[in-house]
Amino acid sequence: MKKLEIIKSSREYTEIINLNKSKKNKYFSIYYRKNNQDNRYGITIPKKTGTAVVRNKIKRRIKNIIDNNKKIVQSGYDYVIIVKKGVLDLTYQEMERELLKLIKL
């Protein structure tokens, strides 16, 4: 995932979360808005999920899933992905399946 594809400012995070549509399941909450440009992503993992090592591992996996499936995801959106604690029990393939179910609009 390139740096241009990452949402960095907390103001944008809060705008997307508070003012736009969402999809949720047991493992992820995804908030999205149309931006008429390339896709951008923000990934948030709460501290109660685990230590920094565990959280960074999950982030790397999510970034890899997004990179591998760019052609499947509809373009022109900003996504904020909030990871829930249950994701620790998933394998990479299960995580990919669950995330792609939500991202496909």
C-alpha positions as CSV (number, residue, x, y, z in Angstrom):
1,M,0.0,0.0,0.0
2,K,1.5,3.3,-1.1
3,K,1.5,6.4,1.2
4,L,-0.9,8.1,-1.2
5,E,-3.5,5.5,-0.4
6,I,-3.5,6.1,3.4
7,I,-5.8,8.5,5.3
8,K,-3.6,10.3,7.8
9,S,-5.4,13.1,9.5
10,S,-7.7,12.5,12.5
11,R,-10.1,15.1,11.1
12,E,-10.7,12.9,8.1
13,Y,-11.1,9.8,10.2
14,T,-13.8,11.5,12.3
15,E,-15.6,12.9,9.3
16,I,-15.8,9.5,7.6
17,I,-16.9,7.7,10.8
18,N,-19.5,10.3,11.9
19,L,-21.0,11.4,8.6
20,N,-21.0,8.4,6.3
21,K,-22.2,4.9,5.6
22,S,-21.0,1.8,7.4
23,K,-21.0,-2.0,7.3
24,K,-20.2,-4.2,10.2
25,N,-19.7,-7.8,11.1
26,K,-18.1,-9.7,14.0
27,Y,-14.6,-8.9,13.1
28,F,-14.6,-5.5,11.3
29,S,-16.5,-2.2,11.1
30,I,-16.0,-0.4,7.8
31,Y,-17.0,3.2,7.2
32,Y,-16.8,4.6,3.7
33,R,-17.5,7.7,1.6
34,K,-17.3,8.5,-2.0
35,N,-14.3,10.7,-3.0
36,N,-14.2,10.6,-6.9
37,Q,-10.5,9.7,-6.8
38,D,-8.5,6.6,-6.1
39,N,-9.3,4.5,-3.0
40,R,-7.7,5.6,0.3
41,Y,-7.7,3.5,3.5
42,G,-7.4,4.1,7.2
43,I,-6.9,1.1,9.6
44,T,-7.6,1.4,13.3
45,I,-7.0,-1.3,15.9
46,P,-7.9,-0.6,19.5
47,K,-5.3,-1.3,22.2
48,K,-7.5,-3.9,23.9
49,T,-6.9,-6.1,20.8
50,G,-3.4,-6.9,21.9
51,T,0.2,-5.7,22.2
52,A,1.8,-3.4,19.6
53,V,3.4,-6.5,17.9
54,V,0.0,-8.1,17.5
55,R,-1.7,-4.9,16.3
56,N,1.1,-4.3,13.7
57,K,0.9,-7.9,12.4
58,I,-2.9,-7.5,11.9
59,K,-2.3,-4.1,10.1
60,R,0.3,-5.7,7.8
61,R,-2.1,-8.5,6.9
62,I,-5.0,-6.1,6.2
63,K,-2.7,-4.0,4.0
64,N,-1.6,-7.1,2.1
65,I,-5.2,-8.2,1.6
66,I,-6.0,-4.8,0.2
67,D,-3.0,-4.8,-2.1
68,N,-3.8,-8.3,-3.4
69,N,-7.5,-7.5,-4.1
70,K,-7.4,-4.0,-5.6
71,K,-9.1,-5.1,-8.8
72,I,-12.1,-6.5,-6.8
73,V,-12.8,-3.4,-4.7
74,Q,-14.8,-0.6,-6.3
75,S,-12.7,2.5,-6.8
76,G,-13.4,6.1,-5.7
77,Y,-13.9,5.6,-2.0
78,D,-12.3,6.4,1.3
79,Y,-12.5,3.5,3.8
80,V,-11.9,3.5,7.5
81,I,-11.4,-0.1,8.8
82,I,-11.9,-0.7,12.5
83,V,-10.7,-4.1,13.6
84,K,-12.5,-5.9,16.5
85,K,-10.9,-8.2,19.0
86,G,-12.4,-11.4,17.5
87,V,-10.0,-11.1,14.5
88,L,-7.2,-12.7,16.6
89,D,-8.9,-16.1,16.1
90,L,-8.9,-15.9,12.3
91,T,-6.4,-17.3,9.9
92,Y,-5.2,-15.1,7.0
93,Q,-7.6,-16.7,4.5
94,E,-10.6,-16.3,6.9
95,M,-9.6,-12.7,7.5
96,E,-9.4,-12.0,3.8
97,R,-12.8,-13.6,3.2
98,E,-14.5,-11.6,6.0
99,L,-12.9,-8.3,5.0
100,L,-13.7,-8.6,1.3
101,K,-17.3,-9.4,2.1
102,L,-17.6,-6.0,3.7
103,I,-15.5,-3.9,1.3
104,K,-17.3,-5.1,-1.9
105,L,-20.1,-2.5,-2.2
